[in-house]
Amino acid sequence: MQLPLRLPPPGVASNFKDPVFLGRPVVITAAICMLFVLLFVAARIYARAAVFRRWRCYDYVYLLTAALGLAMIAFSISNVFANGYHAWDLDKVAIPKSSMLNLTGFWIALGPMLWLLKLSLFLFVISIFGSVRWLKNCCWIGIIIAGLVFSAYTIVVTMTCGPSPSSDVRSYLNGLNRKDCSAPSGANAITSIVAWGVNAGSNLYLLLITSPLVPRLGLQRKDKRRALLMLLNGALICGCSFIGLFFRIKSWRSVDITGSQIPFHVVFIIETTLSLMTPCMPSLWVVYRHFTVPDIDDTTTIATPNMRLLSAISSPQTESRATWRKTNNLEELPFRKASLRYNGPRDSRMKALPTTPLPIFTGPIPPDPKTPMTAKSFRSMTLPIMLHSSVES
């Protein structure tokens, strides 16, 4: 006997023999997005390992987020291959345990994944505008609030949709059929909508607190365009989160608990990809400049040196160092004040300038000594010797 996972709507019949697969958009979107994520993450790793040659705590947090993000995108593909059909086309009696594990596991993993994405974005903003105290405090408040909400969502999903009383297929179906798990007015639905609303609100919050500060960075025109490009990417993330909230609410109002998740999966994959790409955009530019701009440092000879400017204290380094131009970008640039607010020659902005490779002689250059061609001239250096010999005779 065949029983559907959910009863079909009026006028629709279940198709157990040849159900329509709905997960093709998820598979295509996930494949394209994984390529972009791998490209940007590889650029960030190369910039840190080969160009900057130093790692920060934020870099390790981002690498953890990127690894889990790629795993989550791959998990979405596995989930739609198992559950990418209408709920009334799935046979409750013959449904495998892996399908139930994928469905429940994806819901549980959403909370930690969303918090790590927000953590990486907030830390990225702190790395740029860390000297602005109010912005830094706002970022830490956002991290704490998002962490509490997403943790509560994960706990609620685990308690309401977990298998009961054991871990077989029937137990997973019992957990899925609970009112608190799958009903539109259940605890899982309410917490899920609240969590996704916090996700959309935190993206909008990040966009609003950073937009007024970008014009005050004092960047050149090209750097300002790249900063505006990152803001545009943040606006796309914000738009995806609100679209995901819409599909999340719509899916909870539908009896199709599997087929209605397909648009949500697509939007979630795009939002995850954009969130992982944004912190890597400065590193992508650093890698491009590393391969296209010549590396000129304090040991590079770009012309024949003037030997009169050399001195005994000149000791160029033997090891090549990355120049200031190639080791400082938007990611490393601290928030700068206006030029009128700098007083005195010992401002901190002068510490980033490269050292002068050779000491320059600022005084007048003495003329070269002129030695006559013949020894008979009275200006000859041998004249004192001649006078001394004549006196003795």
URHUDA-V874089 format. One record per pair of residues at least 4 apart in sequence whose ideal C-beta (glycine too) atoms are under 7 Angstrom apart, sorted by the first residue. I is the first residue (numbers start at 1). GAP is how many residues later the second one is. Records with the same first field share a line. If there is no record, write none. Layout:
I->GAP, GAP
//
This chain:
1->92
2->14, 89, 91
3->88, 89, 90
4->4, 10, 83, 84, 86, 88
5->82, 85, 87, 90
6->81, 82, 249, 250, 251
7->81, 248
8->4, 5, 6, 80
9->246
12->76
14->74, 75
15->4, 74
16->73, 75
19->66, 67, 70
20->65
21->63, 64
22->62, 63, 237, 240
23->4, 57, 58, 61, 239
24->4
25->4, 237, 241
26->4, 50, 51, 54, 58, 236, 239, 240
27->4, 50, 53
28->4
29->4, 237, 240, 241
30->4, 43, 46, 47, 239
32->4
33->4, 40, 236, 237, 240
34->4, 36, 39
35->4
36->4, 237, 241
37->4, 29, 32, 33, 236, 239, 240
38->4
39->4
40->4, 236, 237, 240, 244
41->4, 25, 239
42->4
43->4, 237, 240, 241, 244
44->4, 236, 239
45->4
46->4, 241
47->4, 5, 236, 239, 240
48->4, 7, 11
51->235, 239, 271, 275, 276
52->275
55->4, 5
57->4
58->4, 65, 69
59->4
60->4
61->4, 58, 59, 62
62->4, 58, 217
63->4
64->4
65->4, 51, 52, 55, 211
66->4, 210
67->4
68->4, 45, 48
69->4, 44, 203, 207
70->4
71->4
72->4, 37, 41, 200
73->196, 199
74->4
75->4, 31, 34
76->4, 189, 193
77->4
78->4, 24
79->4, 23, 24, 27
80->4, 182, 185
82->16, 17, 20
83->16, 19, 20, 175
84->178
85->4, 5, 173, 174
86->170, 172, 173
87->168, 169, 170, 171, 172
90->5, 168
91->4
92->81
95->4, 5, 74
97->4, 72, 75
98->4
99->4
100->4, 69, 72, 73, 76
101->4
102->4
104->4, 57, 68
105->4
106->4
107->50, 54
108->46, 49, 50
109->4
110->4
111->4, 39, 40, 42, 43, 84
112->4, 38, 42
113->4
114->4, 36, 85
115->4, 31, 32, 35
116->4
117->4, 155, 158
118->4, 25, 28, 84
119->4, 24
120->4, 159
121->4, 85, 154, 157
122->4, 17, 20, 21
123->4
124->154, 155
125->4, 14, 81, 85
126->4, 10, 13
127->204
128->202, 203
129->6, 84, 206
130->6, 204
131->203, 204
132->4, 81, 203
133->4
134->4
135->4, 74, 78
136->4
137->4
138->4, 71
139->4
140->4
141->4
142->4, 60, 63
143->4
144->4
145->4
146->4, 52, 56
147->4
148->4
149->4, 45, 46, 49
150->4, 45
151->4
152->4, 39
153->4, 38, 39, 42
154->4
155->4
156->4, 31, 32, 35
157->4, 31
158->4
160->18, 20, 21, 26, 27, 28
161->14, 15, 20, 27
162->13
163->4, 8, 9, 12
164->7, 10, 11
165->6
166->5
167->4
169->4
170->4
171->4
172->4
173->4
175->6
176->5, 6
177->5
178->4
179->4, 7
180->6, 7, 8
181->5, 7
182->4, 75
183->6
184->5, 68, 69
185->4
187->4
188->4
189->4, 63
190->4
191->4
192->4, 56
193->4, 55, 56
194->4
195->4
196->4, 48, 49, 52
197->4, 48
198->4
199->4, 42
200->4, 41, 42, 45
201->4
202->4
203->4, 34, 35, 38
204->4, 34
205->4
206->4, 28
207->4, 27, 28, 31
210->4
211->20
213->122
214->13, 17
217->10, 116, 118, 119
218->118
219->4, 5, 8
220->4
221->4
222->4
223->4, 107
224->4
225->4
226->4, 59, 104
227->4, 103
228->4
229->4
230->4, 48, 51
231->4
232->4
233->4, 41, 44, 45
234->4, 44
235->4
236->4, 38
237->4, 34, 37, 38
238->4
239->4
240->4, 27, 30, 31, 34
241->4, 30
242->4
243->4, 24
244->4, 20, 23, 24, 27
245->4
246->4
247->4, 16, 17, 20
248->4, 16
249->4
250->4, 10
251->9, 10, 13
254->6
256->4
261->4
262->4
263->4
264->4
265->4
266->4
267->4
268->4
269->4
270->4
271->4
272->4
273->4
274->4
277->4
280->4
281->4
282->4, 47, 48, 49
283->4, 48
284->4
285->4, 44
286->4, 43
287->4
288->4
289->4, 37
290->36
293->33
295->28, 31
296->4, 6, 27
297->23, 24, 26
298->18, 19, 23, 56, 57, 59
299->17, 18, 21
305->5
308->53, 57
309->49, 51, 52
310->4, 48
311->48
313->46
314->44, 45
316->41
317->4
322->4, 5
323->4, 31
324->4, 28, 29, 30
328->4, 5, 24
329->4
336->13
337->4
342->5, 7
371->10
372->5, 7, 8
375->5, 7
378->5
382->4
383->4
384->4
385->4
386->4
387->4
388->4
389->4
//
